[in-house]
Amino acid sequence: MKIVADKNIPFLEGRLRDAELIRISATDIDRDAVKDADALIVRTRTKCDRSLLEGSKVKLVASATIGTDHIDIPWCRENGIAVSNAPGCNAPGVALYVWSNLLRNGFDPSKSTLGVIGCGNVGGIVARWGEILGAKVLVCDPPRKEKGFSDREYLSLEEVLSNSDAITLHTPLISGGNHPTYHLIGKESINHLKPGGIFINAARGEVADTNTIIAAIEEGRIHRAIIDTWEGEPNINPRLLELAATATCHIAGYSVEGKQRATRMALEAVAKTLGINVDLDGLQGSYKAPEKLSTERIISAYDPSEMTAALKADPQKFEILRNLYPLHKEI
């Protein structure tokens, strides 16, 4: 067996006992590199579609990430290629990122209302942390409401935007269907936003229209913008970078434990699909939310200032900073 993996996916060495592991950079994962591979282990930087996979031996694309918008899932299924991802792997890391930034930018859980757009694995933990801290939390998630989830009250996007002191995005990037999220925060929806609040995008850059966000900041509708995911990554908008209170290079979920979970899920998919042995020893398992949290503990656990300064000083280093980011620890 031959498995090609992005060289920036950690914790893989020595875990595939019955296969040859080929580690290369995302930019070098091309048709020649994958033609003899039985499986790929990738990140969001590798577009997995017909142009890459046609004519190859690949039986599995395992993404060590939450999102799957970089994979042409219908084409893969039609051509007998299994697809896996790592839902929820980095959710606690993102929750730490979101809450540290909220607290550092004036959000008071005892007085302020948080709006969570998308309440899956990540948004659910962000919302739960808010409730533990004593904040009022409003949630918008049309797919969950449509499916009859009764774990909480699900409001419309307009209701959440107009009644929240801070908005944080946690939706996948979906372009079609009944609930598209591409430019979900755009020229029309931004008019419902409560003025003077905090805006966080740690989901996908394209969920928010960049020009709309820039205008909202300049007009004072958004008081503080925290941007981790950008349209056009790694070529990010210089004006939004300038205006953002926190600007990071798509690393909100880059925790030690989150990376371990993602690698574990990818290895489990390899074992299941290819029928080979893998070593999962020492890799983080599922997350359990703490019963208690303190604002002081959250603030001390994560500080975005160094990354923000580095990215603003040289945005051309977006990918370098992302790949060299020292993973933070979860609470």
C-alpha positions in Angstrom: 0.0 0.0 0.0 1.1 3.5 -0.8 -0.3 6.6 1.0 0.5 10.2 0.0 0.1 12.7 2.8 0.5 16.5 3.2 3.8 17.0 5.0 2.2 19.5 7.3 -0.2 17.0 8.9 1.4 16.1 12.2 1.5 12.9 14.2 1.5 10.5 11.2 5.1 9.1 11.3 5.4 5.5 12.4 1.6 4.9 12.5 1.1 3.1 9.2 2.8 -0.3 9.6 1.5 -1.9 6.5 1.9 0.9 4.1 4.5 3.2 2.6 4.0 6.8 3.7 5.0 9.5 1.2 5.1 13.0 2.7 5.0 15.9 0.3 3.9 19.6 0.4 0.3 20.4 -0.6 1.6 22.3 -3.7 3.3 19.1 -4.9 0.3 16.8 -4.6 -0.5 16.5 -8.3 -1.5 13.8 -10.8 2.0 12.3 -11.0 2.3 12.2 -7.2 -1.1 10.4 -6.6 -1.4 8.1 -9.7 0.1 5.1 -7.8 -1.3 6.0 -4.4 -4.0 3.9 -2.6 -5.0 6.8 -0.4 -4.5 10.5 0.2 -4.4 12.3 3.5 -4.8 16.0 2.8 -5.7 19.4 4.2 -7.9 22.1 2.7 -5.1 23.3 0.5 -5.4 20.3 -1.8 -8.3 20.4 -4.4 -9.4 16.8 -4.8 -11.4 16.4 -7.9 -11.3 14.9 -11.4 -8.3 16.9 -12.5 -6.2 15.4 -9.7 -7.7 11.9 -9.3 -8.8 10.6 -12.7 -6.8 7.6 -13.7 -5.2 7.1 -10.3 -5.4 4.1 -8.0 -6.7 6.2 -5.1 -9.4 4.5 -3.1 -9.7 7.1 -0.3 -9.4 10.8 0.2 -9.1 11.4 3.9 -9.1 15.1 4.9 -7.6 15.9 8.3 -9.9 18.9 8.5 -13.6 19.7 9.3 -14.5 21.1 5.9 -15.0 19.2 2.6 -15.5 22.1 0.2 -12.0 21.2 -1.3 -13.2 17.8 -2.3 -15.6 17.0 -5.2 -17.5 14.4 -3.2 -20.1 13.5 -5.9 -17.3 12.8 -8.5 -15.4 10.7 -6.0 -18.4 8.6 -5.1 -19.2 8.1 -8.8 -15.7 6.8 -9.3 -15.5 4.5 -6.3 -13.3 6.8 -4.1 -14.3 7.0 -0.5 -14.2 10.4 1.3 -13.7 11.1 5.0 -13.1 14.2 7.0 -12.7 15.0 10.7 -15.9 16.7 12.0 -15.4 18.4 15.3 -11.7 17.6 15.6 -10.7 21.2 16.3 -13.9 22.5 17.8 -12.5 23.1 21.3 -9.5 24.9 19.8 -11.8 27.2 17.8 -13.9 27.8 20.9 -10.8 29.0 22.8 -9.8 31.3 19.9 -13.3 32.8 19.7 -13.7 33.3 23.4 -10.3 34.7 24.0 -10.9 37.2 21.3 -14.3 38.1 22.6 -13.1 38.7 26.1 -10.1 40.7 24.9 -12.3 43.0 22.8 -14.8 44.0 25.5 -17.4 41.3 25.5 -18.8 40.9 29.0 -20.7 37.6 29.4 -22.7 39.0 32.3 -24.1 41.8 30.2 -23.6 40.9 26.5 -25.4 38.7 24.0 -23.6 36.3 21.7 -25.0 35.3 18.3 -23.8 32.0 17.0 -24.4 31.4 13.3 -24.1 27.6 12.7 -24.4 25.3 15.8 -22.7 22.1 14.7 -19.6 20.7 16.3 -17.8 24.0 16.6 -20.7 26.4 17.1 -22.2 24.1 19.7 -19.1 24.2 21.9 -18.8 28.0 21.4 -22.4 28.4 22.5 -22.0 26.0 25.4 -18.9 27.9 26.7 -21.0 31.1 26.5 -23.7 29.6 28.6 -21.2 28.3 31.2 -19.7 31.8 31.4 -23.2 33.3 31.9 -23.8 34.9 28.6 -27.1 35.0 26.7 -26.6 33.0 23.5 -28.8 33.3 20.4 -28.4 30.6 17.7 -29.2 30.5 14.0 -29.0 27.1 12.3 -31.7 26.6 9.6 -30.7 23.0 8.8 -30.9 21.9 12.4 -34.2 23.6 12.9 -35.5 22.0 9.7 -34.4 18.6 11.0 -36.4 19.1 14.2 -33.5 19.5 16.7 -35.0 20.5 20.0 -31.9 21.0 22.0 -32.3 24.8 21.9 -34.3 27.5 20.3 -33.2 28.2 16.7 -33.8 31.8 15.5 -33.7 33.4 12.1 -30.5 35.0 10.8 -32.2 38.5 11.1 -33.2 37.9 14.7 -29.7 36.8 15.7 -28.0 39.6 13.9 -30.2 42.4 15.2 -30.1 41.2 18.9 -26.5 40.2 19.4 -23.6 42.3 20.7 -21.2 39.9 19.0 -21.6 37.6 16.0 -19.4 34.5 15.4 -19.7 32.4 12.2 -19.4 28.6 12.3 -21.1 27.3 9.2 -19.6 25.2 6.4 -19.2 26.8 3.0 -22.2 25.7 0.8 -22.9 27.3 -2.5 -26.2 25.7 -3.4 -29.1 23.8 -1.9 -31.8 25.1 0.5 -29.4 26.7 2.8 -26.4 28.2 1.0 -23.8 30.0 3.1 -21.7 31.7 0.4 -21.8 35.4 1.3 -24.3 34.6 4.0 -23.2 37.9 5.6 -23.6 40.2 2.7 -25.2 43.5 1.5 -28.7 42.5 2.6 -28.1 40.6 5.8 -25.6 43.2 7.1 -28.4 45.7 7.4 -29.8 43.6 10.2 -26.6 43.7 12.2 -26.8 45.5 15.6 -24.4 48.4 15.3 -21.2 48.7 17.2 -20.6 45.0 17.9 -17.9 42.4 17.4 -17.7 40.2 14.3 -15.8 37.0 14.1 -15.2 34.8 11.1 -13.4 31.5 12.0 -15.5 29.4 9.6 -14.7 29.9 5.9 -13.7 33.2 4.4 -16.4 33.1 1.7 -19.2 32.9 4.2 -18.8 36.7 4.6 -18.5 39.1 1.7 -15.2 40.9 2.2 -16.3 44.3 0.7 -19.4 44.2 2.9 -17.4 43.6 6.1 -14.9 46.4 5.2 -17.8 48.9 4.6 -19.4 47.8 7.9 -16.2 48.4 9.8 -15.6 51.8 8.2 -19.2 52.9 8.9 -19.0 51.7 12.5 -21.6 49.0 12.2 -18.8 46.6 13.2 -16.7 47.9 16.1 -14.1 45.1 16.2 -13.5 42.5 13.6 -11.7 39.2 14.3 -10.8 37.5 11.1 -9.2 34.0 10.9 -10.6 32.9 7.6 -10.4 35.0 4.5 -11.7 35.1 1.0 -9.0 34.2 -1.5 -6.6 32.7 1.0 -3.6 33.0 1.0 -4.0 36.2 -1.0 -6.0 38.2 1.5 -7.6 41.6 1.2 -5.1 44.3 2.5 -7.8 46.7 3.6 -9.6 44.1 5.7 -6.2 43.1 7.2 -5.6 46.7 8.1 -9.0 47.2 9.8 -9.2 43.9 11.7 -8.6 44.0 15.4 -7.3 40.4 15.3 -6.0 39.0 12.0 -4.7 35.4 11.9 -3.9 32.9 9.1 -6.6 30.3 9.4 -5.2 28.8 12.6 -8.2 29.1 15.1 -8.5 25.4 15.4 -4.7 24.7 15.4 -4.5 23.1 18.8 -2.3 20.1 19.8 -5.3 18.0 20.7 -7.3 19.1 17.6 -4.5 18.0 15.3 -4.2 14.7 17.1 -8.0 14.1 16.7 -7.8 15.0 13.0 -4.9 12.6 12.4 -6.7 9.9 14.4 -9.8 10.2 12.3 -7.8 10.1 9.0 -6.0 7.0 10.2 -9.2 5.3 11.2 -10.6 6.0 7.7 -7.5 4.5 6.2 -7.7 1.4 8.3 -11.4 0.9 7.5 -11.1 1.5 3.8 -7.9 -0.2 3.0 -8.0 -2.9 5.7 -4.6 -2.2 7.2 -3.3 -1.8 10.7 -2.7 1.7 12.1 -1.2 2.8 15.4 -3.5 5.2 17.3 -1.6 5.2 20.6 -1.4 8.5 22.3 -3.7 10.4 19.9 -6.4 12.5 21.5 -10.0 11.1 21.6 -13.3 12.9 21.9 -13.8 16.2 23.7 -15.8 16.7 26.9 -16.8 20.2 27.8 -15.7 21.5 31.2 -18.2 22.0 33.9 -16.7 25.3 34.9 -14.8 28.1 33.0 -13.3 31.4 34.0 -12.6 34.4 31.8 -9.2 34.6 33.3 -8.3 31.1 32.3 -9.5 31.6 28.8 -7.6 34.8 28.3 -4.4 33.4 29.7 -4.6 30.3 27.5 -4.5 32.0 24.1 -3.1 35.4 22.9 -3.6 36.4 19.2 -1.4 39.5 19.3 1.8 38.0 18.1 0.3 36.3 15.1 -1.7 39.5 14.3 1.4 41.6 14.3 3.3 39.1 12.2 0.5 38.8 9.6 0.0 42.6 9.4 3.7 43.1 9.0 4.0 40.7 6.0 0.7 39.3 4.6 2.7 37.5 1.9 3.8 35.1 4.6 0.3 33.9 5.2 1.1 30.2 4.3 4.5 30.3 6.0 3.0 31.6 9.3 0.2 29.1 9.1 2.6 26.1 8.5 5.0 27.2 11.3 2.3 28.1 13.8 3.1 26.7 17.3 0.0 24.7 18.2 -1.9 26.0 21.2 -3.2 23.8 24.0 -6.9 23.4 24.7 -8.5 24.1 28.0 
